[in-house]
Amino acid sequence: MKLVRERTIVRLEQMYARELRTLDEASRKHLLIALEALTDMESWARMRHFYNLSFEEACALWIHAIDRLLPRTPAVS
């Protein structure tokens, strides 16, 4: 499980590199921890089965939550 979580963090770092570059190291680390927790399989299962969200509703909730957590995407220069 540790390896899976570590790989997820690396993937999140790649996916959100532009947004993460705007943060100091401690803030970046904390945001990655929050994103990993938010997007893990247990979170998905809870949304789908405990809260009975449809696939589309769960995806929309994830997108909204991630958008709220991430700093604004910097403009391309």
Backbone as XML, in Angstrom:
<?xml version="1.0"?>
<chain id="A" units="angstrom">
  <residue number="1" name="MET">
    <atom name="N" x="0.823" y="-1.190" z="0.000"/>
    <atom name="CA" x="0.000" y="0.000" z="0.000"/>
    <atom name="C" x="0.868" y="1.256" z="0.000"/>
  </residue>
  <residue number="2" name="LYS">
    <atom name="N" x="1.972" y="1.205" z="0.739"/>
    <atom name="CA" x="2.846" y="2.373" z="0.804"/>
    <atom name="C" x="3.371" y="2.721" z="-0.593"/>
  </residue>
  <residue number="3" name="LEU">
    <atom name="N" x="3.788" y="1.720" z="-1.341"/>
    <atom name="CA" x="4.310" y="1.942" z="-2.689"/>
    <atom name="C" x="3.226" y="2.536" z="-3.600"/>
  </residue>
  <residue number="4" name="VAL">
    <atom name="N" x="2.018" y="2.038" z="-3.493"/>
    <atom name="CA" x="0.913" y="2.556" z="-4.303"/>
    <atom name="C" x="0.677" y="4.022" z="-3.973"/>
  </residue>
  <residue number="5" name="ARG">
    <atom name="N" x="0.664" y="4.360" z="-2.697"/>
    <atom name="CA" x="0.441" y="5.750" z="-2.287"/>
    <atom name="C" x="1.588" y="6.644" z="-2.753"/>
  </residue>
  <residue number="6" name="GLU">
    <atom name="N" x="2.811" y="6.157" z="-2.657"/>
    <atom name="CA" x="3.961" y="6.936" z="-3.116"/>
    <atom name="C" x="3.885" y="7.193" z="-4.619"/>
  </residue>
  <residue number="7" name="ARG">
    <atom name="N" x="3.489" y="6.188" z="-5.365"/>
    <atom name="CA" x="3.353" y="6.358" z="-6.824"/>
    <atom name="C" x="2.215" y="7.317" z="-7.168"/>
  </residue>
  <residue number="8" name="THR">
    <atom name="N" x="1.167" y="7.269" z="-6.383"/>
    <atom name="CA" x="0.061" y="8.203" z="-6.590"/>
    <atom name="C" x="0.530" y="9.636" z="-6.363"/>
  </residue>
  <residue number="9" name="ILE">
    <atom name="N" x="1.314" y="9.854" z="-5.318"/>
    <atom name="CA" x="1.854" y="11.190" z="-5.034"/>
    <atom name="C" x="2.710" y="11.664" z="-6.211"/>
  </residue>
  <residue number="10" name="VAL">
    <atom name="N" x="3.562" y="10.796" z="-6.733"/>
    <atom name="CA" x="4.408" y="11.157" z="-7.878"/>
    <atom name="C" x="3.527" y="11.534" z="-9.069"/>
  </residue>
  <residue number="11" name="ARG">
    <atom name="N" x="2.495" y="10.771" z="-9.311"/>
    <atom name="CA" x="1.585" y="11.059" z="-10.432"/>
    <atom name="C" x="0.870" y="12.392" z="-10.217"/>
  </residue>
  <residue number="12" name="LEU">
    <atom name="N" x="0.410" y="12.654" z="-9.005"/>
    <atom name="CA" x="-0.243" y="13.925" z="-8.705"/>
    <atom name="C" x="0.726" y="15.097" z="-8.900"/>
  </residue>
  <residue number="13" name="GLU">
    <atom name="N" x="1.980" y="14.894" z="-8.504"/>
    <atom name="CA" x="3.000" y="15.930" z="-8.711"/>
    <atom name="C" x="3.163" y="16.241" z="-10.194"/>
  </residue>
  <residue number="14" name="GLN">
    <atom name="N" x="3.125" y="15.213" z="-11.024"/>
    <atom name="CA" x="3.249" y="15.410" z="-12.469"/>
    <atom name="C" x="2.011" y="16.103" z="-13.039"/>
  </residue>
  <residue number="15" name="MET">
    <atom name="N" x="0.841" y="15.656" z="-12.627"/>
    <atom name="CA" x="-0.403" y="16.186" z="-13.160"/>
    <atom name="C" x="-0.602" y="17.661" z="-12.824"/>
  </residue>
  <residue number="16" name="TYR">
    <atom name="N" x="-0.206" y="18.041" z="-11.627"/>
    <atom name="CA" x="-0.462" y="19.396" z="-11.140"/>
    <atom name="C" x="0.822" y="20.187" z="-10.920"/>
  </residue>
  <residue number="17" name="ALA">
    <atom name="N" x="1.847" y="19.898" z="-11.717"/>
    <atom name="CA" x="3.158" y="20.541" z="-11.545"/>
    <atom name="C" x="3.065" y="22.060" z="-11.616"/>
  </residue>
  <residue number="18" name="ARG">
    <atom name="N" x="2.317" y="22.588" z="-12.568"/>
    <atom name="CA" x="2.225" y="24.047" z="-12.716"/>
    <atom name="C" x="1.619" y="24.696" z="-11.485"/>
  </residue>
  <residue number="19" name="GLU">
    <atom name="N" x="0.560" y="24.118" z="-10.956"/>
    <atom name="CA" x="-0.082" y="24.680" z="-9.768"/>
    <atom name="C" x="0.809" y="24.523" z="-8.537"/>
  </residue>
  <residue number="20" name="LEU">
    <atom name="N" x="1.457" y="23.373" z="-8.426"/>
    <atom name="CA" x="2.286" y="23.099" z="-7.253"/>
    <atom name="C" x="3.527" y="23.984" z="-7.204"/>
  </residue>
  <residue number="21" name="ARG">
    <atom name="N" x="4.020" y="24.400" z="-8.359"/>
    <atom name="CA" x="5.202" y="25.275" z="-8.394"/>
    <atom name="C" x="4.959" y="26.608" z="-7.697"/>
  </residue>
  <residue number="22" name="THR">
    <atom name="N" x="3.715" y="26.987" z="-7.542"/>
    <atom name="CA" x="3.405" y="28.272" z="-6.917"/>
    <atom name="C" x="3.465" y="28.212" z="-5.394"/>
  </residue>
  <residue number="23" name="LEU">
    <atom name="N" x="3.645" y="27.027" z="-4.839"/>
    <atom name="CA" x="3.604" y="26.831" z="-3.388"/>
    <atom name="C" x="4.992" y="26.599" z="-2.804"/>
  </residue>
  <residue number="24" name="ASP">
    <atom name="N" x="5.143" y="26.951" z="-1.525"/>
    <atom name="CA" x="6.385" y="26.598" z="-0.835"/>
    <atom name="C" x="6.375" y="25.096" z="-0.558"/>
  </residue>
  <residue number="25" name="GLU">
    <atom name="N" x="7.515" y="24.571" z="-0.160"/>
    <atom name="CA" x="7.669" y="23.115" z="-0.009"/>
    <atom name="C" x="6.675" y="22.506" z="0.969"/>
  </residue>
  <residue number="26" name="ALA">
    <atom name="N" x="6.499" y="23.134" z="2.130"/>
    <atom name="CA" x="5.578" y="22.585" z="3.138"/>
    <atom name="C" x="4.139" y="22.590" z="2.624"/>
  </residue>
  <residue number="27" name="SER">
    <atom name="N" x="3.726" y="23.681" z="1.996"/>
    <atom name="CA" x="2.364" y="23.761" z="1.457"/>
    <atom name="C" x="2.150" y="22.744" z="0.348"/>
  </residue>
  <residue number="28" name="ARG">
    <atom name="N" x="3.151" y="22.567" z="-0.495"/>
    <atom name="CA" x="3.080" y="21.587" z="-1.590"/>
    <atom name="C" x="2.909" y="20.174" z="-1.023"/>
  </residue>
  <residue number="29" name="LYS">
    <atom name="N" x="3.698" y="19.849" z="-0.006"/>
    <atom name="CA" x="3.616" y="18.515" z="0.618"/>
    <atom name="C" x="2.224" y="18.291" z="1.206"/>
  </residue>
  <residue number="30" name="HIS">
    <atom name="N" x="1.716" y="19.282" z="1.921"/>
    <atom name="CA" x="0.399" y="19.138" z="2.557"/>
    <atom name="C" x="-0.702" y="19.008" z="1.514"/>
  </residue>
  <residue number="31" name="LEU">
    <atom name="N" x="-0.607" y="19.764" z="0.437"/>
    <atom name="CA" x="-1.609" y="19.674" z="-0.618"/>
    <atom name="C" x="-1.578" y="18.305" z="-1.280"/>
  </residue>
  <residue number="32" name="LEU">
    <atom name="N" x="-0.394" y="17.780" z="-1.519"/>
    <atom name="CA" x="-0.292" y="16.447" z="-2.118"/>
    <atom name="C" x="-0.883" y="15.378" z="-1.209"/>
  </residue>
  <residue number="33" name="ILE">
    <atom name="N" x="-0.675" y="15.503" z="0.091"/>
    <atom name="CA" x="-1.275" y="14.555" z="1.040"/>
    <atom name="C" x="-2.792" y="14.631" z="0.961"/>
  </residue>
  <residue number="34" name="ALA">
    <atom name="N" x="-3.333" y="15.847" z="0.932"/>
    <atom name="CA" x="-4.788" y="16.029" z="0.851"/>
    <atom name="C" x="-5.339" y="15.473" z="-0.461"/>
  </residue>
  <residue number="35" name="LEU">
    <atom name="N" x="-4.647" y="15.747" z="-1.570"/>
    <atom name="CA" x="-5.105" y="15.233" z="-2.864"/>
    <atom name="C" x="-5.067" y="13.708" z="-2.910"/>
  </residue>
  <residue number="36" name="GLU">
    <atom name="N" x="-4.030" y="13.124" z="-2.355"/>
    <atom name="CA" x="-3.938" y="11.651" z="-2.335"/>
    <atom name="C" x="-5.081" y="11.060" z="-1.515"/>
  </residue>
  <residue number="37" name="ALA">
    <atom name="N" x="-5.360" y="11.660" z="-0.364"/>
    <atom name="CA" x="-6.445" y="11.158" z="0.484"/>
    <atom name="C" x="-7.802" y="11.325" z="-0.196"/>
  </residue>
  <residue number="38" name="LEU">
    <atom name="N" x="-7.982" y="12.451" z="-0.847"/>
    <atom name="CA" x="-9.246" y="12.732" z="-1.522"/>
    <atom name="C" x="-9.512" y="11.766" z="-2.672"/>
  </residue>
  <residue number="39" name="THR">
    <atom name="N" x="-8.469" y="11.397" z="-3.384"/>
    <atom name="CA" x="-8.653" y="10.614" z="-4.610"/>
    <atom name="C" x="-8.345" y="9.131" z="-4.461"/>
  </residue>
  <residue number="40" name="ASP">
    <atom name="N" x="-8.189" y="8.647" z="-3.245"/>
    <atom name="CA" x="-7.894" y="7.222" z="-3.104"/>
    <atom name="C" x="-9.147" y="6.376" z="-3.316"/>
  </residue>
  <residue number="41" name="MET">
    <atom name="N" x="-8.959" y="5.095" z="-3.441"/>
    <atom name="CA" x="-10.061" y="4.185" z="-3.746"/>
    <atom name="C" x="-11.110" y="4.139" z="-2.642"/>
  </residue>
  <residue number="42" name="GLU">
    <atom name="N" x="-10.688" y="4.289" z="-1.394"/>
    <atom name="CA" x="-11.658" y="4.280" z="-0.298"/>
    <atom name="C" x="-12.591" y="5.482" z="-0.402"/>
  </residue>
  <residue number="43" name="SER">
    <atom name="N" x="-12.032" y="6.632" z="-0.783"/>
    <atom name="CA" x="-12.843" y="7.828" z="-0.974"/>
    <atom name="C" x="-13.863" y="7.603" z="-2.092"/>
  </residue>
  <residue number="44" name="TRP">
    <atom name="N" x="-13.396" y="7.023" z="-3.196"/>
    <atom name="CA" x="-14.290" y="6.731" z="-4.318"/>
    <atom name="C" x="-15.398" y="5.762" z="-3.889"/>
  </residue>
  <residue number="45" name="ALA">
    <atom name="N" x="-15.023" y="4.705" z="-3.198"/>
    <atom name="CA" x="-16.015" y="3.713" z="-2.755"/>
    <atom name="C" x="-17.025" y="4.342" z="-1.804"/>
  </residue>
  <residue number="46" name="ARG">
    <atom name="N" x="-16.564" y="5.203" z="-0.922"/>
    <atom name="CA" x="-17.465" y="5.873" z="0.014"/>
    <atom name="C" x="-18.482" y="6.736" z="-0.750"/>
  </residue>
  <residue number="47" name="MET">
    <atom name="N" x="-18.011" y="7.502" z="-1.714"/>
    <atom name="CA" x="-18.927" y="8.349" z="-2.482"/>
    <atom name="C" x="-19.950" y="7.518" z="-3.252"/>
  </residue>
  <residue number="48" name="ARG">
    <atom name="N" x="-19.472" y="6.437" z="-3.859"/>
    <atom name="CA" x="-20.349" y="5.632" z="-4.715"/>
    <atom name="C" x="-21.303" y="4.743" z="-3.928"/>
  </residue>
  <residue number="49" name="HIS">
    <atom name="N" x="-20.804" y="4.100" z="-2.873"/>
    <atom name="CA" x="-21.609" y="3.087" z="-2.194"/>
    <atom name="C" x="-22.252" y="3.581" z="-0.907"/>
  </residue>
  <residue number="50" name="PHE">
    <atom name="N" x="-21.543" y="4.347" z="-0.105"/>
    <atom name="CA" x="-22.120" y="4.838" z="1.145"/>
    <atom name="C" x="-23.069" y="6.000" z="0.874"/>
  </residue>
  <residue number="51" name="TYR">
    <atom name="N" x="-22.627" y="6.937" z="0.000"/>
    <atom name="CA" x="-23.453" y="8.104" z="-0.299"/>
    <atom name="C" x="-24.311" y="7.922" z="-1.551"/>
  </residue>
  <residue number="52" name="ASN">
    <atom name="N" x="-24.181" y="6.759" z="-2.196"/>
    <atom name="CA" x="-25.004" y="6.409" z="-3.367"/>
    <atom name="C" x="-24.926" y="7.430" z="-4.502"/>
  </residue>
  <residue number="53" name="LEU">
    <atom name="N" x="-23.745" y="8.009" z="-4.721"/>
    <atom name="CA" x="-23.585" y="8.928" z="-5.838"/>
    <atom name="C" x="-23.397" y="8.133" z="-7.125"/>
  </residue>
  <residue number="54" name="SER">
    <atom name="N" x="-23.951" y="8.645" z="-8.206"/>
    <atom name="CA" x="-23.716" y="8.024" z="-9.502"/>
    <atom name="C" x="-22.258" y="8.259" z="-9.890"/>
  </residue>
  <residue number="55" name="PHE">
    <atom name="N" x="-21.820" y="7.570" z="-10.938"/>
    <atom name="CA" x="-20.469" y="7.778" z="-11.442"/>
    <atom name="C" x="-20.256" y="9.248" z="-11.785"/>
  </residue>
  <residue number="56" name="GLU">
    <atom name="N" x="-21.213" y="9.840" z="-12.491"/>
    <atom name="CA" x="-21.112" y="11.231" z="-12.910"/>
    <atom name="C" x="-21.087" y="12.176" z="-11.712"/>
  </residue>
  <residue number="57" name="GLU">
    <atom name="N" x="-21.917" y="11.918" z="-10.710"/>
    <atom name="CA" x="-21.937" y="12.764" z="-9.509"/>
    <atom name="C" x="-20.619" y="12.681" z="-8.744"/>
  </residue>
  <residue number="58" name="ALA">
    <atom name="N" x="-20.087" y="11.474" z="-8.619"/>
    <atom name="CA" x="-18.818" y="11.297" z="-7.903"/>
    <atom name="C" x="-17.677" y="11.993" z="-8.648"/>
  </residue>
  <residue number="59" name="CYS">
    <atom name="N" x="-17.661" y="11.876" z="-9.969"/>
    <atom name="CA" x="-16.632" y="12.569" z="-10.764"/>
    <atom name="C" x="-16.743" y="14.074" z="-10.588"/>
  </residue>
  <residue number="60" name="ALA">
    <atom name="N" x="-17.956" y="14.599" z="-10.648"/>
    <atom name="CA" x="-18.166" y="16.039" z="-10.499"/>
    <atom name="C" x="-17.726" y="16.510" z="-9.115"/>
  </residue>
  <residue number="61" name="LEU">
    <atom name="N" x="-18.019" y="15.717" z="-8.111"/>
    <atom name="CA" x="-17.601" y="16.082" z="-6.751"/>
    <atom name="C" x="-16.081" y="16.100" z="-6.647"/>
  </residue>
  <residue number="62" name="TRP">
    <atom name="N" x="-15.420" y="15.094" z="-7.198"/>
    <atom name="CA" x="-13.955" y="15.053" z="-7.199"/>
    <atom name="C" x="-13.381" y="16.280" z="-7.899"/>
  </residue>
  <residue number="63" name="ILE">
    <atom name="N" x="-13.905" y="16.586" z="-9.074"/>
    <atom name="CA" x="-13.400" y="17.731" z="-9.837"/>
    <atom name="C" x="-13.569" y="19.011" z="-9.032"/>
  </residue>
  <residue number="64" name="HIS">
    <atom name="N" x="-14.730" y="19.201" z="-8.457"/>
    <atom name="CA" x="-14.994" y="20.398" z="-7.664"/>
    <atom name="C" x="-14.044" y="20.488" z="-6.462"/>
  </residue>
  <residue number="65" name="ALA">
    <atom name="N" x="-13.883" y="19.388" z="-5.757"/>
    <atom name="CA" x="-13.013" y="19.382" z="-4.569"/>
    <atom name="C" x="-11.557" y="19.655" z="-4.947"/>
  </residue>
  <residue number="66" name="ILE">
    <atom name="N" x="-11.084" y="19.038" z="-6.007"/>
    <atom name="CA" x="-9.702" y="19.251" z="-6.446"/>
    <atom name="C" x="-9.513" y="20.698" z="-6.884"/>
  </residue>
  <residue number="67" name="ASP">
    <atom name="N" x="-10.464" y="21.232" z="-7.634"/>
    <atom name="CA" x="-10.383" y="22.635" z="-8.048"/>
    <atom name="C" x="-10.322" y="23.576" z="-6.846"/>
  </residue>
  <residue number="68" name="ARG">
    <atom name="N" x="-11.051" y="23.253" z="-5.799"/>
    <atom name="CA" x="-11.052" y="24.097" z="-4.595"/>
    <atom name="C" x="-9.731" y="24.010" z="-3.844"/>
  </residue>
  <residue number="69" name="LEU">
    <atom name="N" x="-9.097" y="22.848" z="-3.883"/>
    <atom name="CA" x="-7.823" y="22.657" z="-3.169"/>
    <atom name="C" x="-6.634" y="23.289" z="-3.882"/>
  </residue>
  <residue number="70" name="LEU">
    <atom name="N" x="-6.609" y="23.182" z="-5.202"/>
    <atom name="CA" x="-5.452" y="23.644" z="-5.965"/>
    <atom name="C" x="-5.389" y="25.161" z="-6.037"/>
  </residue>
  <residue number="71" name="PRO">
    <atom name="N" x="-4.174" y="25.700" z="-5.986"/>
    <atom name="CA" x="-4.050" y="27.134" z="-6.253"/>
    <atom name="C" x="-4.372" y="27.404" z="-7.722"/>
  </residue>
  <residue number="72" name="ARG">
    <atom name="N" x="-4.626" y="28.629" z="-8.044"/>
    <atom name="CA" x="-4.939" y="29.009" z="-9.418"/>
    <atom name="C" x="-3.805" y="28.587" z="-10.349"/>
  </residue>
  <residue number="73" name="THR">
    <atom name="N" x="-4.155" y="28.049" z="-11.510"/>
    <atom name="CA" x="-3.150" y="27.647" z="-12.492"/>
    <atom name="C" x="-2.476" y="28.892" z="-13.040"/>
  </residue>
  <residue number="74" name="PRO">
    <atom name="N" x="-1.141" y="28.954" z="-12.952"/>
    <atom name="CA" x="-0.448" y="30.141" z="-13.479"/>
    <atom name="C" x="-0.586" y="30.225" z="-14.998"/>
  </residue>
  <residue number="75" name="ALA">
    <atom name="N" x="-0.583" y="31.444" z="-15.476"/>
    <atom name="CA" x="-0.655" y="31.668" z="-16.920"/>
    <atom name="C" x="0.609" y="31.152" z="-17.586"/>
  </residue>
  <residue number="76" name="VAL">
    <atom name="N" x="0.449" y="30.672" z="-18.794"/>
    <atom name="CA" x="1.603" y="30.201" z="-19.565"/>
    <atom name="C" x="2.340" y="31.438" z="-20.082"/>
  </residue>
  <residue number="77" name="SER">
    <atom name="N" x="3.663" y="31.445" z="-19.870"/>
    <atom name="CA" x="4.436" y="32.604" z="-20.336"/>
    <atom name="C" x="5.319" y="32.271" z="-21.503"/>
  </residue>
</chain>
